[in-house]
Amino acid sequence: MAETKYIFVTGGVSSSLGKGIIAASLAKLLQARGFKTTIQKLDPYINIDPGTLNPYEHGECYVTEDGAETDLDLGHYERFLNVNTSQANNVTTGRIYQSVIEKERRGEFLGKTVQVVPHITNEIKERIQQLGKNNEYDMVITEIGGTVGDIESLPYIEAVRQLKWELGDENALVIHLTLVPYLAAAKELKTKPTQHSVKTLMESGIKADILVCRTEHELSDDIRRKLAIFCNVKQEAVIQSIDASTIYDVPNLMLEEGLDKVVLKKLGLPSDTIPNLDRWNKFLYRHKNPKYQVTIGLIGKYVELQDSYKSILESFIHAGAENEVKVNIESIHSEFINENTIKNKISHLDGILVAPGFGERGIEGKIDAVKYAREHNIPFFGICLGMQMAVIEFARNVLHLSKANSTEMDPKTNHPVIDLMEEQKSITHMGGTMRLGSWKCELIEGSMAQKIYGSTLIHERHRHRYEFNNKYKKEIEQAGLKCTGINPETGLVEIVELENHPWFIGVQYHPEYKSTVANPHPLFISFIKAAETFSKQKNNVKVTKKE
């Protein structure tokens, strides 16, 4: 295929309609037809990256192999496509303006007045085309964040208009995702918000080629015809996106609606192949037909917003399907865990995951949860801060270093079992100062971690600033908490596991970032298996070995 094709996904009427899921589903269908496909997200906010945003504001911050802190939609892209993304797949307005201003300071604009058009729009166009430059991909899908009509989105919309004109109709198209609301009082679906949204897009010079309509009720032929005529699209290009029981149903729903066929037709490409979704559908079948169920406590401090731990929740779905187990998640706010409430909140669980996070709020509750899991042999999984809490709990309650802590929570602690790396101590800017992206980890032969991974060398993604303090390593190991994963370059501890416990592992990295539908993460698979075994023993269910 000679030229890379570009597909733009815009949103109208309302935010949170699921542009990321539609983009990922379309990409999955194109990939299943044999096209090399990638997705990028253009975010209109002025932060350089989501790394410094509160998870309550923007959901989790997703980290790529190359260490980019990105929007959580990139997690969907990777989970659906099983292809790594990078810094080039997530662009923010902050990054665009920073780049243009740096060019101006270097004198690259030769005395010209720097303006939104052409300088900002040219920078956006350059970023959009970066992924298609080496002809590595047949298709680049670009999701424009925000809602059409927002002030922040205008430069992106203008850049798309110019690109469509430059590339030609056969090389670029626009999919507009919109809401068709149902008015209960009138008992009918309303097309007017969509008409207005398309009109707003046309005021910016862009004609939508395909409409994807989010709806709670089936769209009748009459409504499709009405949308087609008033929004100036063909009727076959009015695609219904009805509420689904799981996001993993959406590729099949889009296949039924013919979204991929319309896209290929508009781009002048053959659509006679049948998408190969065998592996995907096998996963879906196992996800929807579990043979057992377990309850896992997710203990964190952002639990009110599901998107704060998006990758962890999705990893449980992948691992659950692999084990043919339904994973019920009980979100437990660590601020509300103490010695009086812990039994009530935790004793019934089949497994406990202590989640990542920053800052001291809610950490004592996390430490109490670790202690309960350790003493009652409940399968325990600590991720990043969760691993650090396990080390602090062990130091306090097994080594009797009662004031042991992390210098993040208590800079004056006399037992800093978790501390900053020396080179981090002089840094004052918070953005981009962490250990980020993929790092090597060597596993101790014969350890539980090594058996789970089936390898002695792994690569995992990081996002943290504080580390296990090696001054306490010997003491901690002698008491039974073994350091079984070490970074070969720095000697830093990546994995701890407890002897004489059915399943107790803490990891300094974020395994959830690498779990996909096609490759569920081995740690999550093993953790769910351990929770299933624990639950069956507790409930006197016969434990049978799976084929």
C-alpha positions in Angstrom: 0.0 0.0 0.0 1.6 3.2 -1.1 0.2 6.0 1.0 -0.9 6.1 4.6 -4.6 6.8 5.1 -5.8 9.1 7.9 -9.0 8.8 9.8 -10.1 11.5 12.2 -12.6 10.9 15.0 -14.3 14.0 16.4 -17.0 14.2 19.1 -20.2 16.3 19.4 -23.1 17.1 21.7 -21.4 15.7 24.9 -18.1 14.5 26.2 -17.5 10.9 27.4 -19.4 9.3 24.5 -16.5 6.8 24.0 -14.5 8.2 21.1 -11.5 6.2 22.3 -13.5 2.9 22.3 -14.9 3.6 18.8 -11.5 4.5 17.5 -10.0 1.4 19.1 -12.8 -0.8 17.8 -12.4 0.5 14.2 -8.7 0.0 14.5 -9.3 -3.6 15.7 -11.5 -4.3 12.7 -9.0 -2.8 10.2 -6.2 -4.7 11.9 -8.3 -7.9 11.7 -8.5 -7.4 8.0 -4.7 -7.2 7.7 -4.2 -3.4 7.7 -1.3 -2.1 9.9 -3.1 0.4 12.1 -2.2 2.8 14.9 -4.2 5.4 16.9 -3.2 8.7 18.3 -5.0 11.1 20.7 -4.8 14.8 20.5 -5.8 16.4 23.8 -6.9 20.0 23.9 -5.8 20.8 27.4 -2.7 22.9 28.1 -0.9 20.6 30.5 2.3 19.2 28.8 1.1 15.7 29.7 -1.4 14.1 32.1 1.4 13.2 34.5 0.7 16.0 36.9 -3.1 15.8 36.7 -5.2 14.5 39.6 -6.8 11.1 38.7 -10.1 12.6 39.8 -9.8 15.2 37.0 -8.7 12.9 34.1 -8.7 9.3 35.2 -5.4 7.3 35.3 -2.2 8.4 33.7 -1.1 5.7 31.2 2.6 5.1 30.6 4.0 3.8 27.3 7.1 1.6 26.8 9.2 4.7 25.9 8.2 6.4 29.2 5.5 8.9 27.9 2.9 9.8 30.4 -0.3 9.8 28.4 -4.1 9.8 28.3 -5.9 6.7 29.5 -7.3 6.2 26.0 -3.9 5.0 24.9 -4.4 2.1 27.3 -7.6 1.1 25.3 -5.6 1.3 22.1 -2.9 -1.1 23.4 -5.4 -3.4 25.0 -7.4 -3.7 21.8 -4.6 -3.8 19.3 -1.8 -5.5 21.3 0.6 -3.0 19.7 2.8 -0.6 21.7 2.1 3.1 21.5 4.7 5.9 22.2 5.1 9.6 22.8 4.0 10.3 19.2 0.5 8.7 20.0 -0.5 11.4 22.5 -0.2 15.1 21.8 -1.5 17.9 24.1 -2.0 21.6 23.3 0.7 22.3 26.0 3.2 20.3 24.0 2.2 21.9 20.7 2.6 25.5 22.0 5.8 24.6 23.9 7.3 23.3 20.6 6.2 26.4 18.6 7.5 28.8 21.2 10.9 27.0 21.3 11.1 27.2 17.5 10.3 31.0 17.7 13.1 31.4 20.3 15.5 29.7 18.0 14.6 32.1 15.2 13.0 29.5 13.0 10.2 31.8 11.9 12.5 34.4 10.5 10.9 37.5 12.1 7.3 36.4 11.2 4.4 37.1 13.5 3.7 33.7 15.2 0.0 32.9 15.0 -2.5 30.1 15.5 -2.8 29.8 11.7 -0.4 28.8 10.3 2.2 28.1 13.0 0.1 26.2 15.6 -1.9 24.3 12.9 1.2 23.4 11.0 2.7 21.9 14.2 -0.5 19.9 14.7 -0.4 18.7 11.1 3.2 17.6 11.5 2.4 15.7 14.7 -0.6 14.0 13.0 1.5 12.8 10.1 4.5 11.8 12.2 3.2 8.3 12.6 2.5 7.9 8.9 5.9 9.2 7.7 7.9 6.0 7.4 5.0 4.1 5.8 5.1 1.8 8.8 1.3 2.0 9.0 -1.5 1.7 6.4 -3.9 3.6 8.6 -3.5 6.3 11.3 -6.6 7.0 13.3 -6.5 10.3 15.1 -8.9 11.0 18.0 -9.5 14.7 18.6 -10.2 15.1 22.4 -13.0 17.4 23.6 -16.3 18.3 21.9 -16.8 20.2 18.6 -17.5 23.8 19.4 -15.0 24.0 22.4 -12.6 26.9 22.1 -9.7 24.6 22.9 -10.5 22.2 20.0 -10.6 24.9 17.2 -6.9 24.7 16.2 -7.2 20.9 15.9 -10.4 21.1 13.8 -8.7 23.7 11.5 -5.6 21.5 11.1 -7.9 18.5 10.2 -9.7 20.7 7.6 -6.4 21.7 6.0 -5.1 18.1 6.1 -8.2 16.7 4.4 -7.8 19.3 1.7 -4.1 18.5 1.2 -4.4 14.7 1.4 -7.5 14.4 -0.8 -10.8 12.6 -0.1 -9.4 9.1 -0.8 -6.7 9.5 1.8 -8.5 11.1 4.7 -12.0 11.0 6.3 -13.8 12.3 9.3 -16.0 10.2 11.6 -18.2 12.3 13.9 -19.3 10.6 17.1 -22.5 12.1 18.5 -25.4 11.5 20.9 -28.9 10.7 19.9 -30.7 11.2 23.2 -34.0 9.5 24.1 -36.7 11.7 25.7 -38.6 9.5 28.1 -41.6 11.9 28.3 -42.0 12.0 24.5 -40.9 8.4 24.1 -38.7 9.2 21.1 -35.1 9.6 20.0 -34.1 13.2 19.1 -31.8 13.9 16.1 -31.7 17.7 16.6 -28.5 17.7 18.8 -26.7 15.7 16.2 -27.8 18.0 13.4 -26.5 21.0 15.4 -23.3 19.3 16.1 -22.7 18.5 12.4 -23.6 22.1 11.5 -21.0 23.3 14.0 -18.4 21.1 12.3 -19.4 22.4 8.9 -19.0 26.0 10.1 -15.3 25.1 10.6 -15.2 23.8 7.0 -15.4 20.1 7.7 -18.0 17.8 6.4 -18.5 14.6 8.4 -18.1 11.5 6.2 -19.5 9.0 8.7 -21.8 9.6 11.7 -21.5 7.2 14.7 -24.6 7.7 16.9 -24.4 6.8 20.6 -27.9 5.7 21.7 -29.7 3.8 24.3 -32.3 2.6 21.8 -32.2 1.1 18.3 -32.2 3.7 15.5 -35.1 3.1 13.1 -34.7 3.3 9.3 -36.6 6.6 9.5 -34.2 8.1 12.0 -31.2 7.0 10.0 -32.7 8.5 6.8 -33.5 11.7 8.6 -29.9 11.9 10.0 -28.5 11.1 6.6 -30.4 13.8 4.8 -30.0 16.6 7.3 -26.3 15.8 8.1 -25.4 15.4 4.5 -24.1 11.8 4.7 -25.1 8.6 3.0 -27.5 6.4 4.9 -25.0 3.5 5.1 -22.7 6.0 6.8 -25.1 6.5 9.7 -23.7 4.0 12.2 -25.6 3.0 15.4 -23.5 2.6 18.6 -25.8 1.2 21.2 -24.9 0.8 24.8 -23.0 -2.5 25.3 -22.6 -4.7 28.3 -18.8 -4.6 27.9 -16.5 -2.4 25.8 -15.1 -5.6 24.3 -18.4 -6.1 22.5 -18.0 -2.9 20.5 -15.8 -4.2 17.7 -18.4 -6.9 16.9 -21.2 -4.3 17.1 -19.3 -2.0 14.7 -18.7 -5.0 12.4 -22.5 -5.7 12.3 -23.1 -2.0 11.5 -20.5 -2.1 8.7 -18.3 0.7 10.0 -15.1 -0.8 8.7 -16.7 -1.4 5.2 -17.9 2.2 4.9 -14.4 3.4 5.9 -12.6 1.2 3.4 -15.1 2.1 0.6 -14.6 5.9 1.3 -10.8 5.4 1.2 -11.0 3.5 -2.0 -9.7 0.2 -0.5 -10.9 -3.3 -1.0 -13.3 -4.6 1.7 -13.7 -8.2 0.4 -11.7 -9.9 3.2 -13.5 -11.1 6.4 -12.0 -9.7 9.6 -10.3 -12.5 11.7 -11.7 -12.0 15.2 -11.3 -15.6 16.3 -8.9 -14.9 19.2 -11.0 -11.8 20.2 -14.2 -13.8 20.3 -12.6 -16.7 22.2 -11.7 -14.2 24.9 -15.2 -12.7 24.9 -16.8 -16.1 25.2 -14.6 -17.0 28.3 -15.3 -13.5 29.8 -19.1 -14.0 29.5 -19.2 -17.7 30.5 -17.2 -18.0 33.7 -17.1 -21.2 35.7 -16.4 -19.6 39.1 -16.3 -16.2 40.7 -14.0 -14.4 43.1 -14.2 -11.1 45.0 -11.1 -8.9 45.0 -10.7 -5.9 47.2 -9.2 -3.0 45.3 -7.8 -0.7 48.0 -6.9 2.8 46.9 -7.6 6.4 47.5 -9.2 7.4 44.2 -11.8 4.6 44.2 -14.8 6.8 43.7 -13.8 7.3 40.0 -13.5 4.0 38.1 -11.2 5.5 35.5 -8.5 6.2 38.2 -7.6 2.5 38.1 -8.7 1.8 34.5 -5.8 -0.4 33.5 -6.0 -2.5 36.7 -9.7 -3.1 36.2 -9.2 -4.1 32.6 -6.3 -6.4 33.6 -8.7 -8.2 36.0 -11.1 -8.8 33.0 -8.3 -10.2 30.9 -7.0 -12.5 33.7 -10.5 -13.5 34.7 -11.3 -14.6 31.2 -8.0 -16.6 31.0 -9.0 -18.4 34.2 -12.7 -18.6 33.3 -13.4 -16.8 36.5 -15.7 -13.8 37.0 -13.7 -11.2 39.0 -16.0 -9.0 41.2 -14.2 -5.9 42.3 -15.0 -4.3 45.6 -13.5 -0.8 45.7 -12.4 0.1 49.2 -11.3 3.6 50.2 -8.1 3.2 52.2 -9.0 6.3 54.3 -11.9 4.3 55.8 -9.8 1.3 56.8 -8.6 1.1 60.4 -8.3 -1.5 63.1 -12.0 -1.2 64.0 -13.3 -1.5 60.4 -10.8 -3.8 58.8 -12.4 -7.2 59.6 -15.7 -6.1 58.3 -14.3 -4.6 55.1 -11.7 -7.3 54.3 -12.3 -10.7 55.9 -14.7 -11.9 53.2 -12.4 -11.1 50.3 -10.6 -13.8 48.1 -7.7 -11.5 47.3 -6.5 -8.0 48.1 -4.8 -5.6 45.7 -3.3 -2.4 47.2 -3.2 0.1 44.4 -0.7 2.7 43.3 -0.9 6.4 44.2 1.0 9.4 45.5 1.0 11.3 48.8 0.3 10.4 52.3 -3.5 10.4 52.3 -5.0 7.0 53.1 -1.7 5.2 53.5 -2.2 3.9 57.1 -5.4 2.1 55.8 -3.3 0.5 53.1 -0.7 -0.7 55.7 -3.5 -2.2 57.8 -4.9 -4.0 54.7 -1.4 -5.5 53.9 -1.1 -6.7 57.5 -4.5 -8.4 57.4 -3.6 -10.1 54.1 -0.2 -11.2 55.5 -1.6 -12.6 58.8 -4.7 -14.3 57.3 -3.0 -15.8 54.2 -5.2 -13.9 51.8 -3.6 -13.6 48.3 -2.0 -10.2 48.2 -0.9 -8.1 45.3 0.8 -4.7 45.8 1.5 -2.4 42.9 4.0 0.5 43.1 2.9 2.3 46.3 1.2 -1.0 47.2 4.5 -2.7 47.2 6.1 0.1 49.3 3.3 -0.3 51.8 4.0 -4.0 52.1 7.7 -3.2 52.8 6.7 -0.6 55.5 4.2 -2.9 57.1 6.7 -5.7 57.2 9.4 -3.4 58.7 7.0 -2.2 61.4 5.3 -5.4 62.4 7.9 -8.1 61.7 11.2 -6.2 62.2 9.5 -4.1 65.0 10.8 -0.8 63.5 7.6 0.9 64.6 8.3 4.3 63.0 9.4 2.8 59.6 8.1 4.8 56.7 8.7 6.3 53.3 10.4 9.7 53.1 7.5 10.7 50.8 5.1 10.5 53.8 7.5 11.3 56.6 10.7 13.1 55.5 12.1 12.8 59.1 11.5 9.0 59.6 14.3 7.3 61.4 13.8 4.1 59.4 13.4 5.2 55.7 12.8 1.8 54.2 11.4 3.6 51.2 13.4 6.6 50.0 14.3 8.8 47.1 17.1 7.8 44.8 20.1 10.1 45.4 19.9 11.8 42.0 16.2 12.7 42.6 16.8 14.6 45.8 17.8 17.9 44.2 14.9 18.0 41.7 12.2 20.6 42.4 10.0 20.3 39.2 7.4 17.6 39.5 6.8 17.0 35.8 8.7 14.2 34.2 11.1 13.5 37.0 10.1 9.9 37.8 11.5 6.6 36.8 9.3 6.2 33.7 8.8 3.6 30.9 10.2 0.2 30.4 13.1 -1.1 32.6 14.8 -4.4 32.8 14.3 -6.7 35.8 16.2 -9.8 36.6 14.3 -12.5 38.5 15.8 -14.8 41.1 15.8 -18.4 39.8 13.2 -20.5 41.5 11.3 -17.6 43.0 7.5 -17.4 42.7 7.9 -14.4 40.3 10.3 -16.3 38.1 7.9 -19.3 37.9 5.0 -17.0 37.1 6.8 -15.2 34.2 8.6 -18.4 33.0 11.7 -16.3 32.5 14.6 -14.7 34.4 14.6 -11.4 32.5 11.5 -9.3 32.1 10.8 -5.7 31.0 8.1 -3.7 32.9 6.9 -0.1 32.9 7.5 2.3 35.7 6.0 5.5 37.1 7.4 6.4 40.5 10.0 8.5 42.3 10.6 6.6 45.5 12.4 3.3 45.8 13.1 0.4 48.2 16.0 1.4 50.4 18.8 -1.2 49.9 20.3 -0.4 53.3 17.5 -2.5 54.8 17.6 -5.2 52.2 19.6 -7.8 54.2 17.5 -7.3 57.4 14.2 -7.6 55.5 15.2 -10.6 53.6 16.5 -12.5 56.6 13.1 -12.0 58.3 11.3 -13.6 55.3 10.4 -10.9 52.8 12.5 -11.8 49.8 13.7 -9.4 47.1 13.2 -11.6 44.0 13.4 -9.0 41.2 16.3 -6.6 40.8 17.1 -4.0 38.2 20.5 -5.0 36.7 21.7 -1.5 36.0 20.8 0.2 39.3 20.6 -2.7 41.8 17.1 -1.4 42.8 14.6 -3.8 44.1 11.6 -4.4 41.8 9.8 -7.3 43.4 9.3 -8.5 46.9 7.5 -11.8 47.9 6.8 -13.3 51.2 7.9 -16.8 52.2 5.4 -19.3 53.6 2.4 -17.4 52.2 0.1 -18.8 49.4 0.5 -15.7 47.2 2.1 -12.4 48.4 3.8 -10.3 45.8 4.6 -6.6 45.6 6.0 -5.0 42.5 7.6 -1.6 42.1 6.4 -1.3 38.5 3.0 -1.2 36.8 2.1 -4.6 35.3 -1.4 -3.4 34.4 0.0 -1.2 31.6 1.1 -4.3 29.6 -2.0 -6.5 30.0 -4.0 -6.8 26.7 -6.8 -9.0 25.4 -4.4 -11.1 23.4 -1.7 -11.2 26.2 -3.2 -11.0 29.7 -0.5 -10.2 32.2 1.0 -13.3 33.9 1.0 -11.7 37.4 -2.7 -11.0 37.2 -3.5 -14.5 35.8 -1.6 -16.0 38.7 -3.1 -13.7 41.3 -6.7 -14.6 40.1 -5.8 -18.3 40.1 -4.6 -18.0 43.7 -7.7 -16.1 44.7 -9.9 -18.8 43.1 -7.9 -21.6 45.0 -8.2 -19.6 48.3 -11.9 -19.1 47.8 -12.6 -22.8 47.0 -10.6 -23.9 50.1 -12.5 -21.4 52.2 -15.8 -22.6 50.9 -14.9 -26.3 50.8 -15.3 -26.5 47.0 -13.3 -29.2 45.4 -10.2 -27.7 43.7 -9.6 -29.3 40.2 -6.6 -28.7 38.1 -7.6 -26.9 34.8 -6.6 -28.6 31.6 
